[in-house]
Amino acid sequence: MDYTKELREKAKELGADRFGVGDLDILQDYPTVPPDLLKGFTSGISIGIKLTDPVIDALPDSRRLYANQYRVVNDKLNDISFQLAKFIEENRGRAQPVPASKVVSEGHWQSFISHKAVARAAGMGWIGKSLMLINPDYGPRLRWATILTDLDLDWGEPIENKCGDCTECVEACIVDAFEDSGFEDYPRNRRSCFDVDSCARKLEEFADDPDIGSMVCGICIKACPWGSTEVKNKTLDPM
């Protein structure tokens, strides 16, 4: 059985817009919680669901709608991850779905693993100056989840960073949290280009607002030209 093909088709049937598989050897130096999270796994499956353009385009006025969509998409990703993990186990593989959006106390505003790093390893895009995963078709307008597995799968390859001299996301940030440090593949560490505490404080303000109720902002997502509806005259690649 071609497990990669089967999983791709199943992910699409379940509602994923993007699917890829990355070699976990690429991520051995990335921090995870717990530190041995990747032990025994060889592949990271990356699944993405696109956010709707009208909600992103209307930010910040649409932030309440964005917060609701953020929660809905995360729940959908978690459901798809669970279904794919069950398929893997039914075929005698090991699988660990990782929640789409879950901050863990040990990680200082980080999750169990960087979904963006897994997506990059799978060839789904590159890491932009906002530290978002920039997909060639949808820009940063996707939410991501990960399934770790030891099933024998076909890996994608990281693609070239195409941000160039663009600093739209850096300039758009409402708390000036980003700095163009000039990295190509991935920054040597998050703090070299991102003031995570300033960003987190603002997100906490939004989460405390009963009309929003989630740690969401979205301005850097809206600002990215790669996801802009104004430049979507290119043909979208198949999943």
Secondary structure, DSSP 8 states (H G I E B T S, - for coil): --HHHHHHHHHHHHT-SEEEEEEGGGGTTS--SSTTTTTT--EEEEEEEE--HHHHHTTTTTHHHHHHHHHHHHHHHHHHHHHHHHHHHHTT--EEEE-SS--BGGGSSB-SS-HHHHHHHTTS-EE-TTS-EEBTTTBT-EEEEEEEE-S------------TT--HHHHH-TT--B-----SSS-SSGGGTB-HHHHHHHHHHHHHSTTT-SS---HHHHH-TTT-GGG--S-----
